[in-house]
Amino acid sequence: MEGKPISKLPDLGTTIFTEMTALANRHGALNLAQGFPDIPPPEGLVEAAISALQEGIHQYAPMAGRPDLRAWICSHYSQRHKAVYDAESECTIGAGASSLIFAAIQALVHPGDQVVVQSPAYDLYGPAVQLAGGQLVEVPLLDASGNWDLDGLLGACHAGVRMVILNTPHNPTGTTCPTGFMDALAQHLEGSDTLVLSDEVYGPMVHDGRKEVSLAACPSLRNRGLAFGSFGKLLQVTGWKIGWAVGPAALTAELRKVHQYDVFSTGAPLQAALAHFLPTKEGVAHLDGLASMYQAKRDRLLAGLAGTPWRFTPAQGGFFQVLDARDIVPGDDGHWARTWTRTHGLATIPLSAFCTPPTPQVRLCFAKEDATLDAAAACLRDIATDHGN
């Protein structure tokens, strides 16, 4: 056929998230696959969005984002991580953190550059590196003891590596970057030109008394890296697609060169609503309560699996839980995730979408109302029973 395109991503199809959500909708299944809450956002935020629309905020926001919202983001890093960012030159708002991560990779990775990623990894990173002409170098996220593999990461970070991509709290595993990990990486990279991107969209959602870890809290990494956050994840408004990136002015300037021709600006009335809501008493209380809210939801889901053959290590952060089905079914978790959506009315994400797991494992989103979690636990118990366990 004349005019047939030559694909730049020939091995890539529709994302597993789109596929499983469509399958869930087709079969009326509970959707714990895609990472969106069914918890309503704070009332004050919704009211602020309505007010912004009624006040006539309908035109483009500034390319880099509303100044008052960027000022709040920089204040957030100052208060939580003692990190100073300039709102004018070191903070950018985009269409979710994903758009800015993509823009940063396109701006900073050159053909042939090596980019180190811990595996399993969120599925955006690899295609973005491929489109930039970079070479993806995957290292295991966890060592044999189930801890973040510092030695493995440092072993891959030689002088020729252009970029390291981190993600904490981690999607899909629910693990968190351990204290001291960032400092060790910073020491190893000293004297090199390696850049660091830190995807921190689940930032304050850390469980069981763990400390929130951010690139921003490590001065030497802060000087060579970008950190990313998401209002969609923090405020139960993933459909708003408002995220941010902070980093040194030189890196921010390069990121914005791509951002201005990709997204340019996003959601002016929604940015106005966020800027109004976040400094309020309700806004502060909401963010302060995120970790405990999601820890309670994790515990509710896992309590519903007590006495079943499902294996798990409780998520350390974020709102995803990995379940191991090795004592329930053999083989391909992709097959079983799709099957269970049709036969048991529960949609999950097979871990094989991110890596090649040693046993069949699925990822569930527990950012759900309690009734949804209870129904999901019942489905999981039925799955175990129906497979003869």
C-alpha positions in Angstrom: 0.0 0.0 0.0 1.4 3.4 -1.0 1.9 5.7 1.9 2.1 2.9 4.5 3.8 4.4 7.6 7.0 3.1 9.0 6.4 2.8 12.7 8.8 4.3 15.2 7.3 1.9 17.8 6.8 -1.3 15.8 6.5 -3.6 18.8 4.1 -1.4 20.7 0.3 -1.9 20.8 -2.4 -0.4 23.0 -1.4 -0.1 26.6 -2.5 -2.7 29.1 -4.4 -0.1 31.1 -6.6 0.8 28.1 -7.2 -2.8 27.3 -8.1 -3.9 30.8 -10.4 -0.9 31.4 -12.2 -1.7 28.1 -12.5 -5.3 29.1 -13.9 -4.4 32.5 -16.5 -2.1 30.9 -17.5 -4.8 28.4 -18.1 -7.3 31.2 -19.4 -5.0 33.9 -16.4 -5.9 36.1 -15.0 -4.0 39.1 -12.0 -2.0 37.7 -9.1 -2.3 40.0 -6.8 -2.3 37.0 -6.3 1.3 35.9 -5.0 3.6 38.6 -7.9 5.9 39.2 -9.8 6.4 42.4 -13.5 6.0 42.8 -13.2 8.2 45.9 -14.8 11.6 45.3 -12.4 14.6 45.4 -12.5 17.1 48.3 -15.7 19.2 48.2 -13.9 22.4 48.4 -11.9 21.6 45.3 -15.0 20.9 43.3 -16.6 24.1 44.5 -13.4 26.0 43.5 -13.5 24.5 40.0 -17.2 25.6 39.6 -16.4 29.1 40.8 -13.5 29.3 38.3 -15.8 28.4 35.4 -18.4 30.8 36.6 -15.8 33.6 36.9 -14.9 33.1 33.2 -11.5 31.5 33.4 -11.7 29.8 30.0 -8.6 30.9 28.1 -5.0 29.6 28.0 -3.1 29.4 31.2 0.6 30.6 30.9 2.8 28.0 29.2 4.6 27.2 32.4 1.5 27.2 34.5 -0.3 29.7 36.7 2.2 31.7 38.8 0.2 31.2 42.1 0.0 27.4 41.5 3.7 27.2 40.8 4.4 29.2 43.9 2.4 26.7 45.9 4.4 23.8 44.4 7.7 25.4 45.3 6.4 26.1 48.8 5.4 22.5 49.1 9.0 21.4 48.4 10.4 23.9 50.8 8.1 22.8 53.6 8.4 19.0 53.0 11.9 18.6 51.7 13.8 21.9 52.6 14.3 22.4 48.9 14.4 25.8 47.3 13.0 26.1 43.8 12.3 29.3 41.9 8.7 29.4 40.8 9.5 31.4 37.7 12.4 29.4 36.2 12.4 26.0 38.0 8.7 24.8 38.0 6.5 23.8 35.1 2.9 22.6 35.1 1.7 20.2 32.4 -1.0 17.7 31.4 -0.2 15.3 34.1 3.3 14.3 35.2 3.4 11.9 32.3 3.4 14.7 29.7 6.3 16.4 31.5 8.3 13.1 32.0 7.9 12.5 28.2 8.9 16.1 27.4 12.0 15.8 29.7 13.1 12.6 28.0 12.7 14.0 24.5 14.5 17.2 25.5 17.5 15.6 27.3 18.1 12.2 25.8 20.1 12.2 22.5 20.4 9.3 20.0 22.6 6.6 21.4 22.4 7.9 25.0 22.0 5.2 27.7 19.1 5.6 30.1 19.1 3.3 33.2 15.6 2.2 34.4 14.7 0.0 37.3 12.6 -3.0 36.3 9.6 -3.5 36.6 8.9 0.0 35.4 5.9 2.2 34.5 5.3 1.6 30.8 5.8 5.3 29.7 9.6 5.3 30.2 10.7 2.7 27.6 8.7 4.1 24.6 9.8 7.7 25.5 13.4 6.7 25.5 13.0 4.7 22.3 11.4 7.7 20.5 14.3 9.9 21.7 16.7 7.5 20.1 18.1 6.4 23.5 19.2 3.0 24.6 17.2 1.6 27.6 19.3 -0.2 30.2 17.1 -2.2 32.6 18.3 -3.2 36.1 16.3 -5.1 38.7 14.4 -2.9 41.1 14.6 -5.4 43.9 17.4 -7.8 45.1 16.9 -11.4 46.2 15.8 -10.2 49.7 13.0 -7.9 48.2 14.9 -4.7 49.0 15.7 -1.9 46.5 18.9 -3.1 44.7 21.3 -0.3 45.2 24.4 -2.3 44.0 22.6 -3.3 40.8 21.7 0.3 40.0 25.1 1.7 40.8 26.8 -1.0 38.8 24.9 0.1 35.7 25.7 3.8 36.3 29.0 4.3 34.5 30.4 7.6 33.2 28.6 7.2 29.8 25.1 7.0 31.2 23.0 10.0 30.2 20.1 9.5 32.6 18.7 7.5 35.5 15.0 7.2 36.0 13.6 6.6 39.5 10.1 6.1 40.7 9.0 6.2 44.3 6.6 5.2 45.7 6.9 2.6 43.0 4.4 1.7 40.3 3.7 -1.3 40.0 5.3 -2.9 43.0 4.2 -0.5 45.8 7.7 -0.4 47.3 9.4 2.8 48.3 12.9 4.2 48.0 14.8 3.4 51.2 16.3 6.2 53.3 19.9 6.7 52.2 19.4 5.4 48.7 19.3 8.9 47.1 22.5 9.9 49.0 24.3 6.8 47.8 23.3 7.4 44.2 24.4 11.1 44.5 27.8 10.1 45.8 28.3 7.5 43.0 27.3 10.1 40.3 29.6 12.8 41.6 31.8 14.2 38.9 29.7 12.8 36.1 27.2 14.5 33.7 24.4 11.9 34.4 21.0 13.3 34.9 18.3 11.9 37.2 14.5 12.0 36.7 12.4 11.1 39.8 8.8 10.2 39.2 7.2 11.0 42.6 3.5 11.2 41.7 2.5 9.2 44.8 4.9 11.2 46.9 3.3 11.5 50.4 1.5 8.2 50.2 3.9 6.2 52.4 2.7 3.6 54.8 3.6 2.1 58.2 5.5 5.1 59.4 8.0 5.2 56.5 9.6 8.5 55.6 8.7 10.2 52.3 11.8 10.2 50.1 12.3 12.7 47.3 15.1 13.6 44.9 14.5 17.2 46.0 15.7 16.5 49.6 19.2 15.5 48.3 21.0 18.7 47.2 23.5 17.1 44.9 20.8 15.1 43.0 18.5 18.2 43.0 21.2 20.0 41.1 21.3 17.4 38.3 17.7 16.2 38.3 14.0 16.8 37.8 11.2 15.7 40.2 7.6 15.1 39.1 4.3 15.3 40.9 0.6 14.9 40.1 -2.4 16.7 41.5 -4.6 14.0 39.9 -3.1 11.4 42.2 -3.1 13.6 45.3 -6.6 14.9 45.0 -8.6 12.0 43.3 -8.9 14.0 40.1 -6.9 11.9 37.6 -9.1 13.1 34.8 -8.0 16.7 35.3 -4.5 15.8 34.1 -2.6 18.4 36.0 1.0 17.6 37.0 4.3 19.4 37.6 8.0 19.2 37.2 10.6 21.0 39.3 14.3 21.2 38.6 17.3 23.5 37.9 16.7 26.4 35.6 18.9 24.9 32.8 17.0 21.6 32.8 13.7 23.3 33.1 14.5 25.5 30.1 15.2 22.4 27.9 12.0 20.7 29.2 9.9 23.7 28.3 11.2 23.8 24.8 9.4 20.5 24.2 6.5 21.2 26.5 5.6 24.5 24.6 5.1 22.6 21.3 3.4 19.6 22.8 1.0 20.5 25.6 1.7 24.2 25.7 -0.7 24.8 28.6 -3.5 22.8 30.3 -6.7 23.3 32.2 -6.8 27.0 33.1 -9.9 26.8 35.3 -8.6 23.6 36.9 -5.3 25.3 37.7 -7.2 28.2 39.2 -9.3 25.8 41.4 -6.1 24.0 42.6 -4.4 27.3 43.4 -7.4 28.4 45.4 -8.0 25.1 47.2 -4.6 23.9 48.2 -3.7 26.6 50.8 -7.1 26.3 52.5 -7.6 24.4 55.8 -9.4 21.7 53.9 -6.6 21.4 51.4 -3.8 21.1 54.0 -5.8 18.5 56.0 -6.4 16.5 52.8 -2.8 16.2 51.9 -1.8 15.5 55.5 -4.3 12.7 55.7 -3.4 10.9 52.4 -0.9 8.4 53.8 -3.2 7.2 56.6 -6.3 7.1 54.3 -4.5 4.8 51.8 -2.9 2.7 54.4 -6.3 2.0 55.9 -7.6 1.0 52.4 -4.7 -1.2 51.8 -5.2 -2.9 55.1 -9.0 -3.4 54.4 -8.3 -5.1 51.1 -5.6 -7.4 52.5 -7.7 -8.2 55.6 -10.3 -9.6 53.2 -7.7 -12.0 51.8 -6.8 -13.5 55.2 -6.8 -17.3 55.1 -6.7 -17.4 51.3 -3.7 -18.8 49.2 -3.1 -15.3 47.7 0.5 -14.3 48.6 1.5 -10.7 49.2 3.8 -8.2 50.8 1.8 -5.2 51.9 2.5 -2.1 49.7 4.9 0.3 51.3 3.5 3.3 49.5 1.2 4.5 46.7 -2.1 2.9 46.1 -1.2 -0.3 44.3 -0.9 -3.8 45.7 0.7 -6.8 44.0 -0.8 -10.2 44.6 1.0 -13.5 43.9 -1.2 -16.3 42.5 1.4 -19.0 42.4 -0.6 -21.2 44.8 -3.8 -20.7 42.9 -3.0 -21.0 39.2 0.1 -21.8 37.0 1.5 -19.9 34.2 0.7 -16.7 32.3 -0.7 -13.9 34.5 -1.9 -12.1 31.4 -4.2 -15.0 30.6 -5.6 -15.2 34.1 -6.1 -11.4 34.5 -8.1 -11.3 31.3 -10.0 -14.5 32.2 -10.9 -13.3 35.7 -12.3 -10.1 34.3 -14.7 -12.1 32.2 -15.5 -14.9 34.7 -15.3 -13.3 38.1 -16.0 -9.6 37.4 -12.7 -8.3 38.6 -10.2 -6.4 36.4 -6.5 -6.3 37.4 -3.2 -5.6 35.6 -0.9 -8.6 35.0 2.6 -7.8 36.3 3.9 -9.2 33.0 2.8 -5.9 31.4 5.8 -4.4 33.3 8.4 -7.2 33.4 8.7 -11.0 33.3 7.7 -12.1 36.8 8.9 -15.4 38.2 5.3 -16.3 39.2 1.8 -15.2 38.1 1.2 -11.9 39.7 -1.4 -9.1 39.4 -1.5 -5.4 40.4 -4.6 -4.0 42.0 -5.5 -0.3 42.7 -6.9 0.1 46.2 -7.7 3.8 45.8 -11.4 2.8 46.0 -14.4 3.2 48.3 -14.6 0.6 51.0 -17.6 -1.1 49.4 -15.5 -1.5 46.2 -12.6 -3.0 48.2 -14.9 -5.4 50.0 -16.5 -6.6 46.7 -13.0 -7.0 45.2 -11.9 -9.1 48.1 -14.9 -11.3 47.7 -14.0 -11.8 44.0 -10.5 -12.7 44.9 -11.7 -15.2 47.5 -14.0 -16.7 44.9 -11.2 -17.0 42.4 -9.1 -19.0 44.9 -12.1 -21.2 45.8 -13.1 -21.9 42.1 -9.5 -22.9 41.3 -9.7 -25.6 44.0 -7.8 -23.9 46.8 
